[in-house]
Amino acid sequence: MLKEIESIYKKEIKSFKNLFNPIFLFKFFYKHKYIHFFLTGASGVFINLFFTWFFTTFIFGLKNYFYAYLIGLSANLIYNFTLHIYVNFRTKSKKIKRFIIFILYSLFMSFIQANIIKFLTPIVGLKYYLFVISFVILFFSFFNFLIFKLWLFNENGY
């Protein structure tokens, strides 16, 4: 996987300054389907945040926002996998195995993200819990995209 990343850098990025060129980055991300991945993730985040807000506001209360977050996360995972398989990466084989790996990987990453969220929310302020959740998810989206594109949803990679 590192060789593929290095190859992409040498063939397409070519220069460190291109990493700060918004037009180049947009074309690059679009070509490699990160824009598609991002929109799937963003709409999944919306689902996650909606469920988190709904269950926090109407069921669990602000002090127990974290339980609501876990419900939102579950809805988000199912939604994201479905779109990754059928829209973003159009993966045709081993869907059940990929789903199991996706769930395990996502739960592992969610565990890491959840602990970061639990750590940062009291520091930033409890009333900014949705901002903290959104920021952490966005931060990890770049790493997840590489794992998914180059390995999990790649017909040749897995």
N, CA, C and O of each residue as an XYZ file, in Angstrom:
632
protein
N       0.823     -1.190      0.000
C       0.000      0.000      0.000
C       0.867      1.254      0.000
O       0.531      2.233     -0.666
N       1.973      1.240      0.733
C       2.859      2.403      0.755
C       3.488      2.646     -0.611
O       3.714      3.792     -1.000
N       3.772      1.568     -1.340
C       4.326      1.717     -2.688
C       3.318      2.379     -3.621
O       3.691      3.187     -4.472
N       2.039      2.033     -3.461
C       0.995      2.656     -4.287
C       0.872      4.140     -3.981
O       0.712      4.950     -4.895
N       0.945      4.501     -2.718
C       0.885      5.914     -2.332
C       2.085      6.658     -2.891
O       1.947      7.767     -3.408
N       3.263      6.050     -2.790
C       4.474      6.676     -3.325
C       4.381      6.834     -4.836
O       4.798      7.857     -5.379
N       3.839      5.836     -5.515
C       3.666      5.898     -6.963
C       2.719      7.027     -7.362
O       2.988      7.762     -8.312
N       1.612      7.163     -6.635
C       0.662      8.247     -6.917
C       1.339      9.593     -6.725
O       1.159     10.504     -7.533
N       2.106      9.719     -5.672
C       2.798     10.986     -5.409
C       3.756     11.321     -6.545
O       3.766     12.454     -7.027
N       4.560     10.357     -6.977
C       5.545     10.608     -8.026
C       4.898     10.900     -9.370
O       5.362     11.773    -10.103
N       3.816     10.170     -9.708
C       3.176     10.324    -11.014
C       2.277     11.543    -11.109
O       2.216     12.189    -12.155
N       1.571     11.866    -10.015
C       0.530     12.874    -10.124
C       0.787     14.145     -9.334
O       0.559     15.245     -9.838
N       1.247     14.010     -8.132
C       1.434     15.201     -7.311
C       2.705     15.933     -7.724
O       2.697     17.154     -7.880
N       3.782     15.201     -7.900
C       5.056     15.669     -8.447
C       5.754     16.750     -7.641
O       6.983     16.821     -7.657
N       5.026     17.574     -6.954
C       5.644     18.684     -6.237
C       4.908     18.917     -4.925
O       3.683     18.812     -4.858
N       5.656     19.230     -3.903
C       5.078     19.503     -2.588
C       4.127     20.695     -2.640
O       3.125     20.728     -1.925
N       4.446     21.681     -3.494
C       3.589     22.873     -3.565
C       2.204     22.566     -4.122
O       1.259     23.308     -3.852
N       2.062     21.485     -4.896
C       0.733     21.103     -5.389
C      -0.209     20.715     -4.253
O      -1.429     20.783     -4.396
N       0.367     20.310     -3.127
C      -0.469     19.941     -1.983
C      -1.185     21.147     -1.388
O      -2.089     20.988     -0.567
N      -0.789     22.350     -1.794
C      -1.423     23.573     -1.292
C      -2.180     24.326     -2.391
O      -2.640     25.447     -2.174
N      -2.306     23.715     -3.556
C      -3.018     24.310     -4.678
C      -4.456     23.773     -4.676
O      -4.662     22.599     -4.984
N      -5.458     24.604     -4.337
C      -6.834     24.106     -4.208
C      -7.398     23.533     -5.504
O      -8.148     22.557     -5.463
N      -7.060     24.110     -6.643
C      -7.573     23.594     -7.919
C      -6.983     22.222     -8.206
O      -7.700     21.299     -8.593
N      -5.680     22.091     -8.015
C      -5.034     20.792     -8.202
C      -5.631     19.755     -7.253
O      -5.941     18.636     -7.664
N      -5.790     20.127     -5.991
C      -6.317     19.184     -4.997
C      -7.730     18.737     -5.339
O      -8.056     17.556     -5.215
N      -8.577     19.683     -5.772
C      -9.941     19.314     -6.133
C      -9.936     18.311     -7.287
O     -10.628     17.296     -7.216
N      -9.171     18.576     -8.345
C      -9.098     17.660     -9.487
C      -8.537     16.303     -9.067
O      -9.034     15.254     -9.476
N      -7.503     16.346     -8.254
C      -6.871     15.106     -7.781
C      -7.850     14.281     -6.948
O      -7.996     13.078     -7.165
N      -8.520     14.933     -5.994
C      -9.461     14.218     -5.140
C     -10.661     13.705     -5.928
O     -11.162     12.613     -5.659
N     -11.120     14.482     -6.891
C     -12.246     14.044     -7.706
C     -11.856     12.816     -8.530
O     -12.598     11.836     -8.587
N     -10.695     12.880     -9.160
C     -10.217     11.773     -9.994
C     -10.105     10.483     -9.190
O     -10.446      9.407     -9.680
N      -9.635     10.594     -7.979
C      -9.428      9.399     -7.157
C     -10.622      9.066     -6.266
O     -10.518      8.234     -5.365
N     -11.741      9.710     -6.517
C     -13.024      9.461     -5.858
C     -13.061      9.859     -4.385
O     -13.934      9.403     -3.647
N     -12.135     10.694     -3.954
C     -12.238     11.150     -2.568
C     -13.453     12.048     -2.396
O     -14.086     12.034     -1.340
N     -13.787     12.826     -3.413
C     -14.969     13.699     -3.334
C     -16.213     12.826     -3.101
O     -17.051     13.158     -2.262
N     -16.333     11.721     -3.835
C     -17.454     10.799     -3.656
C     -17.440     10.227     -2.241
O     -18.462     10.177     -1.556
N     -16.255      9.801     -1.828
C     -16.075      9.245     -0.487
C     -16.446     10.280      0.570
O     -17.125      9.969      1.548
N     -15.992     11.511      0.361
C     -16.265     12.583      1.313
C     -17.764     12.861      1.407
O     -18.296     13.031      2.504
N     -18.445     12.909      0.266
C     -19.890     13.175      0.283
C     -20.660     12.044      0.958
O     -21.633     12.288      1.671
N     -20.224     10.807      0.730
C     -20.824      9.688      1.453
C     -20.596      9.856      2.947
O     -21.517      9.725      3.754
N     -19.348     10.151      3.297
C     -19.019     10.339      4.709
C     -19.760     11.510      5.323
O     -20.241     11.425      6.453
N     -19.854     12.607      4.577
C     -20.539     13.794      5.100
C     -22.022     13.518      5.327
O     -22.587     13.918      6.345
N     -22.643     12.837      4.378
C     -24.056     12.512      4.578
C     -24.211     11.494      5.711
O     -25.197     11.521      6.448
N     -23.227     10.594      5.845
C     -23.231      9.663      6.971
C     -23.053     10.386      8.294
O     -23.675     10.038      9.298
N     -22.196     11.397      8.283
C     -22.006     12.214      9.488
C     -23.309     12.925      9.832
O     -23.675     13.022     11.003
N     -24.003     13.416      8.823
C     -25.295     14.055      9.071
C     -26.253     13.073      9.757
O     -26.934     13.425     10.721
N     -26.292     11.844      9.247
C     -27.139     10.815      9.873
C     -26.693     10.585     11.310
O     -27.510     10.531     12.229
N     -25.379     10.450     11.487
C     -24.817     10.243     12.826
C     -25.183     11.404     13.752
O     -25.647     11.186     14.871
N     -24.977     12.621     13.292
C     -25.259     13.790     14.119
C     -26.752     13.944     14.402
O     -27.147     14.330     15.503
N     -27.575     13.639     13.400
C     -29.015     13.730     13.612
C     -29.461     12.769     14.706
O     -30.161     13.160     15.640
N     -29.054     11.514     14.584
C     -29.428     10.536     15.610
C     -28.840     10.912     16.965
O     -29.502     10.779     17.994
N     -27.592     11.381     16.962
C     -26.965     11.812     18.212
C     -27.766     12.951     18.840
O     -28.073     12.911     20.032
N     -28.100     13.957     18.050
C     -28.878     15.090     18.549
C     -30.252     14.632     19.041
O     -30.685     14.995     20.135
N     -30.928     13.831     18.219
C     -32.279     13.388     18.562
C     -32.288     12.626     19.880
O     -33.077     12.941     20.771
N     -31.418     11.626     20.015
C     -31.417     10.815     21.233
C     -30.879     11.587     22.435
O     -31.300     11.348     23.566
N     -29.948     12.516     22.192
C     -29.464     13.354     23.295
C     -30.574     14.270     23.786
O     -30.811     14.391     24.988
N     -31.251     14.914     22.842
C     -32.269     15.904     23.181
C     -33.524     15.285     23.780
O     -34.063     15.800     24.759
N     -33.989     14.191     23.206
C     -35.293     13.658     23.587
C     -35.259     12.412     24.472
O     -36.283     12.044     25.048
N     -34.106     11.759     24.591
C     -34.106     10.502     25.345
C     -33.057     10.491     26.462
O     -33.403     10.296     27.627
N     -31.794     10.696     26.125
C     -30.731     10.494     27.105
C     -30.354     11.738     27.903
O     -29.909     11.614     29.044
N     -30.515     12.912     27.348
C     -30.088     14.142     28.008
C     -28.635     14.460     27.695
O     -27.878     13.589     27.264
N     -28.253     15.700     27.912
C     -26.926     16.197     27.542
C     -25.793     15.445     28.244
O     -24.749     15.195     27.641
N     -25.992     15.091     29.496
C     -24.925     14.400     30.225
C     -24.620     13.019     29.657
O     -23.522     12.496     29.841
N     -25.589     12.434     28.970
C     -25.410     11.098     28.390
C     -25.372     11.136     26.867
O     -25.826     10.202     26.206
N     -24.832     12.211     26.315
C     -24.738     12.365     24.858
C     -24.004     11.193     24.211
O     -24.284     10.842     23.065
N     -23.068     10.587     24.937
C     -22.210      9.555     24.359
C     -23.016      8.325     23.935
O     -22.692      7.710     22.919
N     -24.053      7.952     24.683
C     -24.894      6.820     24.298
C     -25.639      7.127     22.994
O     -25.801      6.257     22.139
N     -26.074      8.344     22.862
C     -26.741      8.759     21.629
C     -25.764      8.721     20.454
O     -26.132      8.349     19.340
N     -24.534      9.104     20.714
C     -23.500      9.046     19.679
C     -23.318      7.617     19.181
O     -23.159      7.410     17.978
N     -23.336      6.645     20.054
C     -23.157      5.246     19.650
C     -24.298      4.766     18.758
O     -24.072      3.977     17.840
N     -25.512      5.227     19.012
C     -26.645      4.879     18.153
C     -26.467      5.524     16.775
O     -26.680      4.874     15.751
N     -26.081      6.794     16.753
C     -25.830      7.475     15.486
C     -24.715      6.815     14.702
O     -24.783      6.715     13.477
N     -23.710      6.375     15.393
C     -22.584      5.705     14.758
C     -23.029      4.419     14.065
O     -22.595      4.142     12.947
N     -23.873      3.643     14.700
C     -24.361      2.393     14.112
C     -25.116      2.645     12.807
O     -24.888      1.959     11.811
N     -25.997      3.614     12.815
C     -26.735      3.958     11.594
C     -25.780      4.425     10.507
O     -25.955      4.088      9.336
N     -24.789      5.186     10.883
C     -23.791      5.701      9.958
C     -23.000      4.565      9.301
O     -22.766      4.605      8.094
N     -22.590      3.568     10.062
C     -21.781      2.469      9.523
C     -22.533      1.674      8.454
O     -21.976      1.357      7.403
N     -23.768      1.363      8.718
C     -24.563      0.600      7.748
C     -24.760      1.413      6.468
O     -24.618      0.891      5.363
N     -25.080      2.663      6.626
C     -25.270      3.564      5.477
C     -23.986      3.691      4.663
O     -24.017      3.565      3.439
N     -22.865      3.938      5.324
C     -21.593      4.119      4.620
C     -21.176      2.876      3.846
O     -20.763      2.978      2.691
N     -21.276      1.712      4.462
C     -20.880      0.492      3.761
C     -21.697      0.308      2.495
O     -21.151     -0.016      1.440
N     -22.987      0.511      2.596
C     -23.863      0.342      1.440
C     -23.441      1.261      0.295
O     -23.348      0.820     -0.851
N     -23.188      2.517      0.594
C     -22.778      3.433     -0.477
C     -21.368      3.143     -0.986
O     -21.110      3.292     -2.181
N     -20.459      2.736     -0.119
C     -19.105      2.408     -0.581
C     -19.132      1.229     -1.552
O     -18.449      1.255     -2.577
N     -19.900      0.218     -1.243
C     -19.969     -0.970     -2.101
C     -20.620     -0.655     -3.446
O     -20.102     -1.045     -4.493
N     -21.746      0.046     -3.423
C     -22.547      0.206     -4.636
C     -22.294      1.498     -5.405
O     -22.577      1.555     -6.602
N     -21.774      2.532     -4.761
C     -21.619      3.819     -5.438
C     -20.150      4.227     -5.561
O     -19.671      4.463     -6.670
N     -19.441      4.313     -4.458
C     -18.087      4.872     -4.480
C     -17.062      3.969     -5.147
O     -16.349      4.403     -6.052
N     -16.983      2.732     -4.716
C     -15.933      1.852     -5.203
C     -16.461      0.757     -6.123
O     -15.678      0.078     -6.788
N     -17.764      0.579     -6.168
C     -18.432     -0.396     -7.037
C     -17.775     -1.778     -6.956
O     -17.424     -2.392     -7.963
N     -17.631     -2.220     -5.754
C     -17.004     -3.499     -5.495
C     -17.996     -4.621     -5.789
O     -19.158     -4.563     -5.385
N     -17.519     -5.639     -6.497
C     -18.434     -6.689     -6.942
C     -18.267     -8.007     -6.201
O     -19.188     -8.824     -6.195
N     -17.146     -8.230     -5.594
C     -16.905     -9.547     -5.000
C     -16.727     -9.467     -3.490
O     -16.436     -8.411     -2.929
N     -16.911    -10.621     -2.852
C     -16.638    -10.800     -1.423
C     -17.338     -9.767     -0.537
O     -16.740     -9.259      0.412
N     -18.575     -9.460     -0.834
C     -19.278     -8.395     -0.104
C     -19.482     -8.727      1.370
O     -19.377     -7.844      2.221
N     -19.768     -9.966      1.676
C     -19.993    -10.328      3.080
C     -18.693    -10.242      3.873
O     -18.674     -9.709      4.982
N     -17.608    -10.764      3.305
C     -16.304    -10.663      3.980
C     -15.902     -9.200      4.148
O     -15.403     -8.798      5.199
N     -16.123     -8.421      3.113
C     -15.785     -6.997      3.180
C     -16.629     -6.294      4.249
O     -16.137     -5.429      4.973
N     -17.901     -6.680      4.335
C     -18.776     -6.078      5.348
C     -18.258     -6.386      6.754
O     -18.206     -5.504      7.611
N     -17.881     -7.626      6.978
C     -17.364     -8.011      8.295
C     -16.087     -7.240      8.607
O     -15.932     -6.707      9.706
N     -15.172     -7.181      7.637
C     -13.921     -6.440      7.855
C     -14.211     -4.961      8.030
O     -13.610     -4.307      8.883
N     -15.137     -4.421      7.223
C     -15.510     -3.015      7.329
C     -16.041     -2.695      8.731
O     -15.650     -1.702      9.344
N     -16.927     -3.544      9.218
C     -17.499     -3.314     10.549
C     -16.409     -3.399     11.612
O     -16.332     -2.537     12.487
N     -15.567     -4.430     11.544
C     -14.494     -4.568     12.536
C     -13.528     -3.390     12.476
O     -13.163     -2.823     13.507
N     -13.117     -3.026     11.268
C     -12.217     -1.882     11.090
C     -12.881     -0.603     11.597
O     -12.273      0.177     12.330
N     -14.126     -0.404     11.197
C     -14.843      0.811     11.592
C     -15.052      0.879     13.092
O     -14.944      1.950     13.689
N     -15.351     -0.263     13.706
C     -15.514     -0.273     15.160
C     -14.191      0.038     15.858
O     -14.158      0.762     16.852
N     -13.109     -0.515     15.328
C     -11.793     -0.212     15.892
C     -11.491      1.278     15.763
O     -11.073      1.920     16.726
N     -11.708      1.823     14.560
C     -11.461      3.253     14.351
C     -12.442      4.089     15.168
O     -12.077      5.144     15.686
N     -13.671      3.627     15.286
C     -14.655      4.350     16.094
C     -14.268      4.339     17.565
O     -14.476      5.321     18.277
N     -13.709      3.234     18.010
C     -13.224      3.161     19.389
C     -12.147      4.217     19.623
O     -12.155      4.918     20.635
N     -11.223      4.317     18.674
C     -10.171      5.334     18.784
C     -10.797      6.728     18.747
O     -10.479      7.579     19.578
N     -11.694      6.955     17.775
C     -12.336      8.260     17.648
C     -13.182      8.581     18.878
O     -13.180      9.714     19.358
N     -13.899      7.593     19.381
C     -14.758      7.821     20.543
C     -13.936      8.241     21.748
O     -14.342      9.123     22.506
N     -12.782      7.614     21.928
C     -11.932      7.996     23.051
C     -11.359      9.394     22.877
O     -11.208     10.137     23.847
N     -11.044      9.745     21.646
C     -10.584     11.112     21.387
C     -11.721     12.095     21.665
O     -11.501     13.150     22.259
N     -12.940     11.746     21.236
C     -14.112     12.598     21.482
C     -14.371     12.744     22.978
O     -14.621     13.845     23.468
N     -14.310     11.625     23.697
C     -14.514     11.681     25.152
C     -13.456     12.535     25.830
O     -13.735     13.210     26.821
N     -12.250     12.503     25.299
C     -11.163     13.291     25.873
C     -11.311     14.775     25.538
O     -11.138     15.629     26.407
N     -11.634     15.084     24.266
C     -11.665     16.484     23.813
C     -12.920     17.247     24.240
O     -12.848     18.445     24.511
N     -14.066     16.567     24.303
C     -15.322     17.270     24.578
C     -15.293     18.050     25.889
O     -15.689     19.215     25.883
N     -14.852     17.487     27.009
C     -14.799     18.280     28.237
C     -13.809     19.452     28.141
O     -13.998     20.487     28.779
N     -12.769     19.277     27.349
C     -11.777     20.353     27.195
C     -12.365     21.503     26.380
O     -12.234     22.670     26.749
N     -13.016     21.157     25.266
C     -13.602     22.177     24.384
C     -14.869     22.751     25.005
O     -15.150     23.942     24.872
N     -15.628     21.903     25.681
C     -16.887     22.332     26.307
C     -18.010     21.408     25.903
O     -18.162     21.091     24.724
N     -18.784     20.981     26.847
C     -19.854     20.024     26.610
C     -20.869     20.522     25.582
O     -21.426     19.725     24.827
N     -21.108     21.809     25.548
C     -22.102     22.307     24.590
C     -21.595     22.279     23.146
O     -22.373     22.520     22.223
N     -20.317     21.993     22.935
C     -19.744     21.890     21.591
C     -19.511     20.439     21.181
O     -18.675     20.171     20.318
N     -20.232     19.508     21.783
C     -20.016     18.089     21.521
C     -20.178     17.733     20.045
O     -19.434     16.894     19.537
N     -21.140     18.354     19.338
C     -21.325     18.037     17.916
C     -20.146     18.522     17.077
O     -19.748     17.850     16.125
N     -19.591     19.663     17.414
C     -18.411     20.164     16.707
C     -17.232     19.209     16.892
O     -16.533     18.891     15.930
N     -17.014     18.763     18.099
C     -15.898     17.850     18.386
C     -16.074     16.554     17.601
O     -15.122     16.064     16.993
N     -17.271     16.003     17.610
C     -17.538     14.771     16.862
C     -17.270     14.977     15.376
O     -16.626     14.143     14.739
N     -17.755     16.073     14.826
C     -17.565     16.361     13.398
C     -16.088     16.503     13.048
O     -15.635     15.950     12.046
N     -15.341     17.232     13.855
C     -13.930     17.449     13.592
C     -13.140     16.140     13.620
O     -12.306     15.901     12.746
N     -13.390     15.320     14.586
C     -12.664     14.050     14.710
C     -12.970     13.139     13.522
O     -12.064     12.509     12.977
N     -14.223     13.066     13.120
C     -14.596     12.237     11.974
C     -13.913     12.751     10.707
O     -13.375     11.951      9.942
N     -13.920     14.039     10.469
C     -13.270     14.614      9.286
C     -11.777     14.333      9.293
O     -11.212     13.977      8.259
N     -11.142     14.484     10.418
C      -9.706     14.258     10.531
C      -9.338     12.831     10.097
O      -8.354     12.631      9.384
N     -10.123     11.855     10.527
C      -9.817     10.463     10.203
C     -10.274     10.051      8.807
O      -9.909      8.969      8.346
N     -11.048     10.865      8.131
C     -11.567     10.483      6.817
C     -10.463     10.291      5.784
O     -10.589      9.433      4.910
N      -9.395     11.059      5.862
C      -8.312     10.917      4.881
C      -7.623      9.558      5.002
O      -7.369      8.898      3.995
N      -7.328      9.153      6.201
C      -6.699      7.854      6.431
C      -7.631      6.724      6.003
O      -7.198      5.777      5.346
N      -8.889      6.817      6.368
C      -9.858      5.781      6.015
C     -10.019      5.651      4.510
O     -10.158      4.543      3.991
N     -10.000      6.767      3.812
C     -10.121      6.725      2.354
C      -8.993      5.892      1.746
O      -9.242      5.052      0.882
N      -7.775      6.116      2.185
C      -6.650      5.350      1.648
C      -6.794      3.862      1.926
O      -6.553      3.040      1.043
N      -7.178      3.515      3.124
C      -7.371      2.106      3.481
C      -8.467      1.489      2.608
O      -8.296      0.383      2.097
N      -9.572      2.182      2.434
C     -10.689      1.643      1.668
C     -10.364      1.546      0.183
O     -10.621      0.519     -0.445
N      -9.805      2.600     -0.375
C      -9.527      2.623     -1.816
C      -8.437      1.637     -2.210
O      -8.568      0.919     -3.201
N      -7.375      1.606     -1.440
C      -6.226      0.793     -1.826
C      -6.299     -0.646     -1.322
O      -5.547     -1.501     -1.790
N      -7.185     -0.922     -0.386
C      -7.226     -2.287      0.140
C      -8.644     -2.856      0.237
O      -8.999     -3.742     -0.540
N      -9.442     -2.378      1.153
C     -10.700     -3.059      1.466
C     -11.683     -3.137      0.308
O     -12.261     -4.198      0.072
N     -11.887     -2.050     -0.417
C     -12.855     -2.057     -1.514
C     -12.190     -2.163     -2.880
O     -12.853     -1.993     -3.903
N     -10.929     -2.434     -2.909
C     -10.184     -2.608     -4.150
C     -10.247     -4.073     -4.546
O      -9.847     -4.942     -3.772
N     -10.746     -4.355     -5.743
C     -10.873     -5.746     -6.209
C      -9.510     -6.439     -6.236
O      -9.434     -7.648     -6.015
N      -8.443     -5.704     -6.500
C      -7.113     -6.290     -6.570
C      -6.392     -6.278     -5.220
O      -5.438     -7.028     -5.016
N      -6.849     -5.428     -4.305
C      -6.162     -5.251     -3.041
C      -6.577     -6.229     -1.964
O      -5.822     -6.487     -1.027
N      -7.774     -6.774     -2.095
C      -8.249     -7.706     -1.057
C      -8.732     -8.971     -1.696
O      -9.173     -9.885     -1.000
